[in-house]
């Protein structure tokens, strides 16, 4: 669910994004793996908590999120990095980071409105759209989609802005009437224009998977976090309570989502 791996080799910086992700080679239980990792100096511990909880939930919902990892940094690894700025960046932060398994070759941007989808991809797009609306993830826009496609399906990532309920102005719980009216998402979501007005796809499978996520399972998400992240108790408990309350209100949440796309 959220496997611990050890950073073994620094490869390179991944672009110039706000969160300053790094490509690392890590030692896992089955050998070396390439991981795109974020750390607290670029993302904040609260952001890492939201990343991890969203990724674990998305996996249980069958959504196409790369395998998440808890990345541990040893002092020896940090001191071995030849880039002094990167070493200093890691030295200042928490020794644990959030990692996503690097996607294989063949993934590229999905660029609307010219981009097309198969029927299977449209169902997947609806499920992704639902997750983003329900978790208040406004960071999957045309200008910053945080998803890629291989032509058969999608891969989604960068969820540090999900589950930010109390910090969103005029936020309403997504199961309340008209909760999504004028909200962001859905109007600026990368899939909104493509999905609007389409009635051929159902949320039934997604809702069934979500309803199978027990209180105990959500507790396991929290237990998987390192102690230094759980120290952000308010953020952790707020997110845990929200996921459970959302699960218990999926029927009206689905109604509001359908209304937003009509």
N, C-alpha and C positions, 0 to 999 in steps of 0.2 A: 504493500500500500504506500509506504513512504520509507523506502529502504535507505539505510545508512551506507555511504561510500566515503572513501578517503581520497582527498585530492592528492594526485601523484605527480602531475606535470602540467605546467602552464603552457597553453598553446598560443592564444592570442586574445586581444580584445574583440568583442563582437559589435562592430559599428560604434556609433557615438551616442547611443540612447541615453535617456535621462537616468536609467538605473545602472548603467555601466556594466552590462553583462560580460562574462568572460567564458571563453571556451577552454575547458580543462579536461585532461585525461584523469580518470579516477579509477581506483582499485575497488571493484565490486566482488561479490561472492563468486561470480562466474568469470572473472578476469577483468581486463581493462574495458572501460566504456568512455565514450565522449559525452560530456555533459556541458550544457550551457547553464551557467550558474550566476545567481545574483546574491549580493551580500548586503549587510545592514548599512554600510556607508553609502550605498547607492539607492537602497530600497526602503530602509528603516525596518526595524524588527516587526513593527505592526504590518508593514507591507508584506514581509516574508510570511507572517502568520496567515494573512488573507490569501496569498499565493498558494500556500500549502493546503489550507482547508478547502479552497475552491477546487484544486487539482484532485484531491482525494475524493471529494463529492462527485466531480465530473467523471472520474473513473468508474465509480459505482453506478453512475447513470448511463454508462456505455458511450460517453461522448469522446471524441477523438483528441484527447489530450496526451502529449508525450509522457512516458513514464516519469513520475516525479522522484527526486532523490533528496535526501538530507545529506549535504556535502560538508564533511568535517575538514577543517584546516589545521594542520599541525604547525607549530612554530618553525620546525625544520623546513616544511614545504614553503612557507611564506618567505623565509630567508633565502631559499634557493632560486627565487624568481629573478631573472636577469633585469627585468624592467623595474627600476627603482620606484617609479610612481605607482605601479600596480602593487608592488610589495607594501608600500606605505599605506595605500588604500585598504588593503586587507588587514594590515597590522592594527589599524585604528578601530576596526569593527568587531562584531561578534565572530567567534570561531566556527559558527555554523552558517551555511547558506542554503538557499533553495536551488535545486538543479533540475533541469529537464533533459531527458535523453535527446541527444542531437538527432534531428530528422535525417533520414537517408537522402541521397541525391534523388532528384526528380521532382522536388517540391518547388513551387513558384507562387507568385502572387495571384490572387483571384481579383480581377479588376472589372467592376461593373461600369457601365451597363452592358458592355459588349460580351462579357463573360457568360458562358452558358453552364447549365447544370443538368445532370441526369436526374431521373426521378429519385433515385436513392440519395443523391447529393442534396436535393431539395428537402427531403425529409430530415436529413442530417442538419441542414441549414436552419430549419424550423426549430429543431431541438437546441441548437446552439443559441439561436435568437431568444428562445424561451429562457434558457439558463441566464443569459446576460440581462434580460429584462427583470427576471425574478431576483437576481443577486445584485442588481443595480450596477452592473459593469458597463460604464459608458465609454470604455476604451477599446471598442472594436468598430471604429469608424472608417469611412472610405479613405480618409487621409492617414489613418493609423490602424489598419485592420487587425493586426495581431493574429493573423491566420494565414495559412498557406494551403495549396492544393496540389495533388498529384494527378488531377483529372478524374480520379475515381472517388475521392473523398477529401475531407479537410483535416487539418491539424491546427488546434487552437492553443494559444499560450499567452503569457503576460496577464495575470489576473490579480495583480497587487492592488488594483483599484476596485475590485469587487467587494461586496459586503460592507461598503462604506455607507451605512444607512444614516447615522446621526450627523454626518458631515455634509450631506447633500441638502442644499436649500430646497424647501418645499417638498421634500421626500415624503411619500406615502407608501405604506406597506402594499405590495403588489397585488394583494387579494382584496383591497378595498375598491369600491366602485369608482371608476374613472381614475384609478391610481396612475395609469400610464398615459393619460391625456396630457400632451405637451411635455412629457418627460423625456429625459435623455439617459439611456435609450427609452423608447424605440426609434424615434423619428430619424436620428442621425446614425443608426446602426447600418453597417455595410450591407445587411441582407434585407432591410426594411422595404425598399422599393421593389425588390425582386419578389418578396413574399406577399406583399399587400394585395388583397383581393383574391388570393388563391384559397380555395376551400377543400382541396383534394387531399390534404395531409392532416394527420391526427396527432394529438399529444398523448394518446392513450398509453403507448408503450413507455414513454418518458415518465408519465405520472405513476405508472405501476412500479417502475424501478425506483422512483423517489419514495413512494409509499413503503417500499421494502427496506428503506434505510431506517433502522431502528434507533431509538435513543442511545442504546448501547454502542451502536456503530458510530454515531456521531461522537460519542465519548472516546472511541478508539482513535478518531482523527486527532483529538486533543492529546491523547496519551502518546501519540507518535511524535509530537513536537518536542524539541529539546527543552530542558528546564529554563534556559535563558530566554526562550521565546514565551514560555508559559508564564514567566514573570510579568508579562504584559497582560495581567489577569483580566482587566476590563475589556480589552479588545477580544481576547479569546472567549470569554464567557458570553459577551454580546453576540459574537458570530455564531457560537454554538446554539444559543437560544433562538437566534433568528432562523437558522437552518431547520430546527425542529418545528418552529411555529409555521414556517413556510410549508413544510411537509404536511402539516395538519390543516392547511388551508389551500391545498392544490386545486380543488374544484373551482372556487371563486377566482383564484389566480389564473387558471386556464381561461375562464370566461373573460377576464379583463384583457388577456393576451389576444384572444380571438377578436374582441372588440377593437383593439388597437390596430389589427391588421385588416379589418373590414373596409 
